[in-house]
């Protein structure tokens, strides 16, 4: 069925689970999370993670000591 893989952090299902657990933890502390917030949070978290990945890639390329080459 699945022929390719991806990082668990790239999975919206994993982020949904993280948000669900975080929501339960916040609820235990007296905070509430509306259904709309719970729906939007995985998308926001994925966007933030993607942005941080892009920043990391740019910093990595700037700090690299060798050129990128597709032919050697």
Protein Blocks (a to p, Z undefined) as FASTA:
>chain_A
ZZcdcdfklpmklmmmmmmmmmmmmmmnopacdfklmmmmmmmmmmmmmmmmmmmmmmmm
mmpcbdcdfbZZ
